[in-house]
Amino acid sequence: MDIGKILVVDDEEVISAYLQRKLIKLGYSVDLAGDGEMALNLAISTMPDIILMDVKLPKLTGTEVCKRLKSDERAKGIHILLLSAKTQPKEIQEGFDAGADDYLCKPISFPDILVRINNYRHV
């Protein structure tokens, strides 16, 4: 699969805008969502290749969005990378149990995110 469309979900606009700017420069199409509900709706309507999503979000948590998308026949193939300041093994396991393909602990460097995106280029 060639990665082209990415959905960035974070309620901190500074983080979203930064990731969007960097990813667009690399040729990706990037949509933004500021809460879990918007993320769920955008994911279903735009079907991105990858979602970079914070765990702590207004309306629906990132793990809840992840569970719903992975149980939806249309969206279960979307790769979901959870980004979180929650770094305890139990919290990380909750992310994987929700269906996340990867879990990155904040602070996260952009090169780390790119490595993960590139891992899904040909999956």
C-alpha positions as MATLAB code, in Angstrom:
seq = 'MDIGKILVVDDEEVISAYLQRKLIKLGYSVDLAGDGEMALNLAISTMPDIILMDVKLPKLTGTEVCKRLKSDERAKGIHILLLSAKTQPKEIQEGFDAGADDYLCKPISFPDILVRINNYRHV';
ca = [
       0.000    0.000    0.000;
       1.247    3.420   -0.856;
       0.668    5.883    1.962;
      -0.798    9.126    0.722;
      -3.595   10.212    3.035;
      -3.002   10.853    6.743;
      -5.441   11.992    9.416;
      -3.833   13.834   12.338;
      -5.965   13.939   15.481;
      -4.901   16.143   18.389;
      -6.725   18.742   20.452;
      -3.526   20.799   20.673;
      -3.603   22.879   17.494;
       0.126   23.611   17.673;
       0.938   19.895   17.424;
      -1.603   19.263   14.647;
      -0.424   22.238   12.591;
       3.234   21.234   13.012;
       2.605   17.654   11.875;
       0.411   18.812    9.001;
       3.057   21.249    7.756;
       5.864   18.667    7.925;
       3.825   15.900    6.273;
       2.507   18.116    3.463;
       6.103   19.129    2.635;
       6.794   15.412    2.127;
       3.877   15.062   -0.279;
       1.206   13.595    1.978;
      -2.417   14.696    1.949;
      -3.289   15.605    5.550;
      -6.632   16.163    7.269;
      -6.952   17.403   10.849;
      -9.417   16.610   13.622;
      -9.502   18.227   17.050;
     -11.645   15.716   18.938;
     -12.554   12.036   18.897;
     -15.993   12.465   17.387;
     -14.647   14.497   14.476;
     -11.850   11.932   14.020;
     -14.340    9.076   13.780;
     -16.494   10.903   11.230;
     -13.514   12.036    9.127;
     -11.925    8.585    9.171;
     -15.113    6.982    7.853;
     -15.734    9.672    5.226;
     -12.149   10.091    3.933;
     -10.638    6.630    4.629;
      -7.045    7.746    5.336;
      -4.159    5.293    5.053;
      -2.866    6.210    8.515;
      -4.238    8.007   11.553;
      -1.837    9.712   13.976;
      -4.013   10.172   17.058;
      -3.570   11.471   20.566;
      -5.078    9.260   23.276;
      -6.457   12.093   25.396;
      -9.111   13.847   23.308;
     -12.386   15.678   23.935;
     -15.697   13.864   23.254;
     -14.198   10.392   22.548;
     -10.753    9.184   23.613;
      -8.262    8.026   21.035;
      -8.566    4.461   22.324;
     -12.369    4.593   21.937;
     -12.034    5.908   18.372;
      -9.510    3.163   17.681;
     -11.887    0.441   19.010;
     -14.765    1.735   16.904;
     -12.725    1.990   13.718;
     -11.155   -1.445   14.122;
     -14.604   -2.997   14.635;
     -15.979   -1.256   11.521;
     -15.668   -3.420    8.421;
     -15.023   -0.361    6.200;
     -12.291    1.153    8.376;
     -10.533   -1.755   10.073;
      -7.639   -1.645    7.591;
      -6.635    1.911    8.511;
      -3.309    1.932   10.359;
      -3.676    3.736   13.686;
      -0.700    5.140   15.566;
      -1.590    6.375   19.023;
       0.470    9.258   20.393;
       0.345    9.798   24.134;
       1.957   11.242   27.216;
       0.639    8.131   29.010;
       3.730    5.981   29.307;
       2.854    3.289   31.839;
       2.918   -0.278   30.471;
      -0.764   -0.732   31.431;
      -1.749    2.406   29.475;
       0.289    1.352   26.452;
      -1.300   -2.111   26.562;
      -4.760   -0.489   26.608;
      -3.858    1.215   23.329;
      -2.832   -2.050   21.707;
      -5.892   -3.814   23.148;
      -8.042   -1.144   21.457;
      -6.506   -2.176   18.131;
      -3.711    0.371   17.682;
      -1.015   -0.652   15.223;
       1.587    1.326   17.151;
       1.907    3.483   20.268;
       4.377    6.347   20.548;
       5.088    8.050   23.866;
       5.315   11.854   23.944;
       7.468   13.793   23.478;
       7.806   12.325   19.998;
      10.308   13.407   17.392;
       9.141   13.858   13.821;
      11.778   11.373   12.528;
      10.256    8.715   14.839;
       6.830    9.341   13.311;
       8.282    9.119    9.792;
       9.900    5.778   10.569;
       6.503    4.437   11.654;
       4.760    5.841    8.560;
       7.409    4.275    6.326;
       6.886    0.923    8.071;
       3.356    0.884    6.648;
       4.304    1.915    3.110;
       4.187   -1.618    1.725;
       2.015   -3.427    4.255;
];
